[in-house]
Amino acid sequence: MIIMRKIRVLIAKPGLDGHDRGAKVLARSLMDEGFEVIYTGIHQTAEDIVRTAIEEDVDVIGLSVLSGAHMYHFRRVLELMKENGINDVLLIGGGIVPEEDKENLIKMGVDAIFNPGTSIQEISDFIRKNLRRPL
């Protein structure tokens, strides 16, 4: 019998954004989909997020940004991921992200941005199809 490990997802709220209902719903829904989810809570720094990702050996980092500071937070997390040699972890995000910024984030190296209203099935399917680490 082959036993596969669960996909580990870190959900984080960077910066001063205190609106975490969507992040909590996503975390719970991904657990219902069979993922192992680590939710860090609000007011996280990029350094905290990347350090936790390394310590928890996650497959996916998911940032939830509703503050409008998405370009800064994603850029900083990407920089720290590169500095720490984390090239096998997906970086995804959600929140209020204008289409133009969404395209720029993808060009920067973010794997996907999911706007409000995206189904949990679409997010979980994306993660499973794009996973970079073996299960």
MOWO-V813221 format. One record per residue. N is the residue number from 1. PHI is phi in whole degrees, -180 to 180 (none if undefined). Layout:
BEGIN
N_PHI ; N_PHI
END
This chain:
BEGIN
1_none ; 2_-96 ; 3_-108 ; 4_-99 ; 5_-75 ; 6_-77 ; 7_-72 ; 8_-101 ; 9_-123 ; 10_-100 ; 11_-110 ; 12_-136 ; 13_-115 ; 14_-78 ; 15_76 ; 16_-92 ; 17_-63 ; 18_-105 ; 19_-87 ; 20_-115 ; 21_-59 ; 22_-61 ; 23_-64 ; 24_-69 ; 25_-63 ; 26_-62 ; 27_-58 ; 28_-64 ; 29_-66 ; 30_-66 ; 31_-63 ; 32_-63 ; 33_-82 ; 34_101 ; 35_-85 ; 36_-94 ; 37_-120 ; 38_-112 ; 39_-107 ; 40_-88 ; 41_91 ; 42_-88 ; 43_62 ; 44_-91 ; 45_-87 ; 46_-59 ; 47_-63 ; 48_-61 ; 49_-63 ; 50_-69 ; 51_-61 ; 52_-64 ; 53_-59 ; 54_-69 ; 55_-62 ; 56_-91 ; 57_52 ; 58_-82 ; 59_-96 ; 60_-142 ; 61_-110 ; 62_-119 ; 63_-104 ; 64_-112 ; 65_-131 ; 66_-116 ; 67_-84 ; 68_91 ; 69_-98 ; 70_-61 ; 71_-62 ; 72_-64 ; 73_-64 ; 74_-66 ; 75_-59 ; 76_-66 ; 77_-63 ; 78_-60 ; 79_-58 ; 80_-70 ; 81_-63 ; 82_-64 ; 83_-59 ; 84_-97 ; 85_68 ; 86_-92 ; 87_-113 ; 88_-112 ; 89_-114 ; 90_-71 ; 91_-118 ; 92_-124 ; 93_-155 ; 94_-153 ; 95_132 ; 96_-94 ; 97_-128 ; 98_-59 ; 99_-55 ; 100_-62 ; 101_-68 ; 102_-58 ; 103_-62 ; 104_-67 ; 105_-65 ; 106_-63 ; 107_-63 ; 108_-70 ; 109_130 ; 110_-69 ; 111_-78 ; 112_-166 ; 113_-123 ; 114_-114 ; 115_-81 ; 116_-53 ; 117_98 ; 118_-67 ; 119_-73 ; 120_-60 ; 121_-61 ; 122_-63 ; 123_-67 ; 124_-66 ; 125_-63 ; 126_-60 ; 127_-59 ; 128_-62 ; 129_-74 ; 130_-112 ; 131_-54 ; 132_-101 ; 133_-113 ; 134_-70 ; 135_-92
END
